[in-house]
Amino acid sequence: MAAIDESLRDAVQSLGPWFHNLRLGPSGMVQTAPDHPLGDFPANFWHFFRHVVPEDLSGASVLDIGCNGGFYSFEMKRRGAARVLGLDHNGHYLEQARFAAEQLRMGDIEFRRLEAYDVDRLGGLPFDFVLFMGVFYHLRHPLLALEIVASVLAPGGRLLFQTMQRGSQERADFADDYSIDEHDIFSDERFPRMYFVERSYAGDPTNWWIPNAAASLAMLRSVGLRVVEQPCPEVYLCERDPDASLPLGAAPFAATRVLSRGDRHSDNGGEGTVP
């Protein structure tokens, strides 16, 4: 057993660095990122919202956008999902995910290299459960991506959305419209805001846009989603809103796909970065 673990450690090291700390091997003793600066990540984060994911996903199709090393894809498969498709723009992360899937005997999970802006071009649409976590703030055109992602969610399906948030966590009711002479509303920190990062934040040049809590909610509504539950400050469980005033679907923005070329790609270990 010790010899097997040592051989596995060597293989894991050769695929490093890892951003997802996975437990591999017969004993589960081989960790891929035991010295992660965020601790046992993302298992320690998953703890806060795993209860909103159905325990039984039998027969369900799951899309994991920004899958990184595959942690959430593996959790979905453990819950019985019939199809799990993990996407990332980073080929290194996908190589890690495929290796881990083999070690965990989950080789039927699909891992593909694809842009978040192109998920509506996938076969087998729509998906019953979609994870769009740790990606939004890394995108140069995040609302475009969010609308495209929302369009691949099946009726009755759920979307698990997470984004970094900064600024006020407070919310307030605002009017549907204001006179062009109104200026004070924009000084209210509870008003939906997006902070633009021109160069870098937290040492990561791929952090482009960071919303406050009100902006996260407003953008989810704007693409035809409603929040079912918010298990922790930056995580939202959503479903399609049949009463949404704007239709789902990204067709009006199809011509802007070329704008995705402006995304900053990073190999520095950012969570699930998909350009």
N, C-alpha and C positions, 0 to 999 in steps of 0.2 A: 504493500500500500504506500509506504514511504517513497519507494522508487517511482511509483506512478505519479504521486503528488509532485515530486521534484521535477519530473519530465514535463508535467503540465505547467508548473511554475515557469519553467524555461520558455515554453511556448507562449504563455501569457506575456512574459517580459518582452519577447521578440515582437509582439503586436502592440506594445505600449507606445506612448502613454495612453491610459484609459481614463475616461471621464465617469463612466458608470462603474461602480464597485459591484461586481458580480461574484457570487460564490459558486465555484466550479469543482468538478471532481467527485468521485464516489462519496467522499466524506464531507464535501462542501467546504473544505478547509482552505482551498486555494482562492484567494481574493485577487481581483484584478486591479483594484486601486485601494489597498489597505491604508495608505497614507493620504487619502483625499483630504484637501483643506476644509471641505464641508462635512467631514465625518463619513459615516456609512451612507454615502449618497449614491443613488436616490432613495434607498430603502427608508432612510429616516424621514424623507419628505413624503413618500408614498403613505406613510403611517397616518398622515393628517387627512387624507381624502379617499383612501381605499374603500371606505364603507359606502361611498356613493356609486361605486362600480358594482353591477350585479354580480353576486356570487356565482350564478350560473349563466354563462354566456353560450350555452349549447345551441348550435345551429347559427350563431351570429357571425357576421362578417365585421372585422375590426380593421381600421386604418390608423396607423401610428405615424404621424407626420413629425419628422425630426427625431427619429428613433434612437439615434446615437448608438450605444453599444447593445441596445435591445432590451433593457430592463423591463419597460412597460409592455413591450410585445410579449415577453415571456410570461408576465403576470396575466395578460389576457388569455394566453394559451392555457395556462394553468386553470383558468376558470371555464375552460371547455369551448372556447370560440372555434367555430368550424374553419374559418379563414382569418389569418392574421397577416397583414401586409405592412411592413415597416419601411418607411422612406427616409432618406437623408441625402443631402447634396455631397456629403463627405465620404469618399470612397474608403478612407481609412476606418471610419466608424463602422461602415457596412461590413468590412472585412472582419472586424472584431465581433460584430453581431452574428455573422454567419458561423464563425468559429465557436462562439458561446452556444449557439443553437445546437450545433453538433454535440458539444459536450453535455448539454442538458437533454439531449435526445428529443429535440423539437425541430428537427430538420425540415418539417413541412411548413414552417413559417417562411414567408417570402420576404426578402429584403431587396429593395431596388433603389437605384440612384435616380432621384427626380426632384425637380423644383416644386416648392409649395404652390407656386402659381399655376402649375400644370396638373394638379390632382384631378381636375375634371376631365382629363384626357385618359384616365385609367379605364381599363376594362372592369367589368363586374360591378359597376355602379348601380345603385347607391350603397353606402355602408350603414350598418346598424349602429355601430359605435365608432366614434372618431376621437382620437386624442390629438390635440393641437397645443402642445405644451412646450414652453421654453423656446419658442420660435418667433412669435409675433414681434418682439422688440428688436430682433436681429434683422428685420426686413426693412428695406428702404421704402416699400410700398405696402405697409401692413394691412390697411383697410381693403385693398384690392385682394390680397391673399385671403383675408378673413371671409370675404364674400364668396370667393371661389371655394374655399373649404366648406362653408355652410351649404353650398349647392350640392355637395356629394353626400349629405346626410339624408338617410331614408326617413320617410314619414314615420313617426313614432320612435325614431332613433334618438340617441343622446350624443352630445359633443362635450368632451372634457377640455376646457380651455384654461390655459395659464399664461400669465404674462408678468414680467417684472412691473411693479408699480412704485411710483414716487409721488411726492406731494401729498395733498390732503386725502385722507381716507373718508372724510365726511361727505354726505350727500344731501341734496336739498331739491325742492321742487322749483322748476323754472318754467317760464312761459314758453309756448311753442314758437313765439316770434317776438322780436323787439324792434323798436324804431332804430333807424340808422344813427339817430342822435344819442342812443343809449351807449354809454361807455363804462359805467360803474360795474356792470355785470361781469365784465372781464377781469375785474380786480377781485372778485369773489373766488377764493381758492377752492370752493366747492363746485364751481362751474367746470364742466368737462374740459380737461387740458391734456395736450400731448407735448412732452418735452423733447425737443430735437437735440440730438447729440452730434455736434459737427465733427468731432475728431475721435474721442474715445471716452469711455466711462468704465471704471473698475478695471482698467488695463485692457479693455476689449474694444477694438475699433468697430466691431460688428453690432454694437449696441446703438441703434439708430434712433428709435422712437420709444419713449417711456411714458405711458399714460398715468393719470391719477385714477382713483377708483371710479369716479363718476364717468370718466371717458371710456373706461373699459366697458361699463354697463351700456353707455350710449351707443358705442360701436357695435356691440352684440345686438342691440335692438335694431340698429340701422341695417343689418344684414338679414333681418327676419328671424332672429332667435330670441328666446326668452329664458331667463335664468330660473332653473328649477331649484337649485340649491347652491350655496356658497360655503363649502366645508372649511375653507381657510381663506385668509385675505386675498390671495392672488389666484385662487382656483375657482372656476365657475362650471357647474354642470348645467348644460343648456339643451333645449329642444326647439324644434321649429315652432314658430308662433303662427297659428292659423289666422289670427287677426292682424297680422303685421300689415302696415300700410304700404310697405315696399315689398315687391316680390323677391323671392330667393333667386339666386343665379347670377353668374358673372358675365353673361353675354354682352351687356352694354360696355364692358371693359375689355373685351377680347383684343381690341386693337392696341391696348397699352401693354401687352405682354412683353414687348421689347424693352420696356422700362426695367424689367427685372435684371437686365445686364448691369445695372448700376449698383447691385448689392455688393457689400464688402464680404468676401468669404474669409473665414477664419479657421485655422487648424489648431487653435490654442486651447481647445477643450471646452468651448462654450456649449451649454446644454442644448443639444438637439438643433443646432443651427441649420436651417434650410433656407437658402437664398430665394 
